[in-house]
Amino acid sequence: TFDLETTPYRGNPEAKVVLVEFADFQCPHCKMVVPIMEDVSKKYGDKIAFYYKHYPLPSHPQAEAAAQASLAAHNQGKFWPMHDLIFKNQASLSRAKLKGFAQQLGLNMNKFVDDFESPEIAARVKKDMAEGQAAQLQGTPSLYINGKRYLGDKSVEAVSAYIDGLLADGEGKKEDTEKKEDAPKE
């Protein structure tokens, strides 16, 4: 089970189908999955919750800073626009460019810089990474659906078929929620 309390999401946090993606902003495979997850999110709307967790890989030197920038933007309600800008500019990320994206999004720059450089934001990224390691993540992107590792094809059709099966079976979030109650809250 993952702590989703402060995790950016789309959809309905009370939905019975919960997708959790662990991704790295500099990973080319993660970039390829972005439109797929957007389409799945749009297709199911409030029938699902899609959460985004950070797992910056050591081989991607700007991925951790990008994760921190996205969370600083999240503190101002702009996670998804920042997420999209970072992936769109994946090949040329730097701290200065990340700050430029924040300006482009019209964020309060003093708050953004304070959050971007804060130990709290860095700790949230490390916490996501620790959860990924505990889940024995092999790489990015990694997708979990209702707490189980999804190993199927990462296409709209395959993910949709899996979700449709869960919705039809009535497999819900109830047992997952019971486990979450024991999870520490921030």
N, C-alpha and C positions, 0 to 999 in steps of 0.2 A: 504494500500500500504506500502511496505517496502523499506527502503533506501538500495539499493544494490551496491552503488558506490564502497565500499571497501570490499565487501563480497566475500569470495572465491567461485569460481564456476567452473563447467565443462560445455562444450558445447558452444553454441553461444549466447552471451548476447543480440543479436538482434533477437533471435528466437521468434516466436509468442506464444510458449508455455513455461511458466516459472514456474519451481518448486522451492519452498523455503521450506527447512526442518529446523525446530528448534530441536536441539538435545543436549544431555548431554553425555559427553565422559564416564561417569561411569554408565550410564543407560543400563541395559542388553537388554531392548527392542530396544534401539537405535543400539546396536551392531548387533542385528538380522536383522535390516533394511539395514545395510551397503551393504551387497552383492546384495540386491534387487535394491537399488538405483544405484549401480555400473552397474548392468545388464541393467537397464532402460537407464542410461546414454550412455552405449555402443550401445544399440539397436537403439537409436534415434540420437546419434551424434549431429550434428549441427542443427537438427530440434527442439531441446529444449535447455533450459539453466537450470542447476540445481545448486542452491545456498545453501550454508550451513551456518546457523545462530546458535549462541550459546545460550543455555538456561540451564546453570548448576543449578541443583536442590539443595536446602539446605541440603537434606539428603545425598548428595554425596560430601564429604569434599575435594576431589582432583579435582573435575570437573571444577571449576573455573580456577585453575592453569593450567589444561590441555588445557582449551580453550585459555588461554593466551599464552601457549607454541605453540599452533597451529598457532596463529596469528603472533607470533614472527617468526615462520618458514615461514609463508605466505609472510612476508616482504622480504624473500630471495627466493621466488618462490617455496617453498617446503611444502605448506599446505597439499596437498593430501598424500604425503609420511608420514608426521608427523601424520596426521589423522589416517592413516592405522596402524602405529606403536602404537599409543595410544590405539586404539580399540583392537589391538592384545594383548596388555599387560594391559587391563582394570582392572584386579584384583589386580595389584600391581603398582599403580601409586604413585609417590612422586616427589617433585621438583627435587631431585637429579636424579631420573630415567628420567624425562622429559629432563633434560640437557644432560643426556647420549644418549637419542634418537637424540638430535640435533647433538651431536658428531658423532653418527653412520651415520647420513645423510650427514655429511661433511659440516655442516653449519659453517659460520664464528662465532666462539664462543663468541667473544667480542660483536659483534653486536647482536647475539641471546640473551645473558644475559642482555644486555642493554634494548633490546626491551621487553623481557620476564618480566622484573621488572619495566617497564616504566608505568607511569600513563596513557599514551595515549592508550596503549594496554588494560589496565584494563578498561578504559572508553569505548573502543569499545565493550568489552564483556557486560558491563552494558547497553550500548545502544541497543544491540541485545535483552537483557533481557527485557528492557523497551518496545521494539517493540512487543515482545511476550506477555507481560502483556496487552498491549493496544489491541492486537488481541484476548484477553481472552483465552490464552493458558491454557489448562487443564493439560497438562503433555507432556512428550517426548516419542517417537518422534512425532512431529506434522508436517503435510505436507500441504502446500498451493499450489494450482495450479492456475495460473493466478489470484492470489489474493483471491481465495475462498478456505476455509478450505476443505481439502479432507478427507472424513470420511469413504471411502470405505476400502476394504481389502488391506492390505499392502503386496501385492504379485506382482511379475513382470507382471502376466497376468492381474490383476485388474487395476493396475496403467496404463499399456499399453492400455487397453481398454478405459480408461478415456482419455488418451492422444490422442488415435486414433480418438475418438469422437470429440475432440477439433480441431484436424488437419482437419478432414473431414468437420466440420461445418464452418471452416474458422474463428473460434473465435480467435482473435489475441491479440497481445500485444498493439495495437494502443490505446485503451481506457485506459489501464493500464499505458502506457507511458505518456499519457496526465496528469494523476494524479501525476506521479513521478516528473514531471517538477516543481511542487510546493514544493517538498520535499527538505529539506536543504541538501546541499552537504558538504562533509568534505574537 
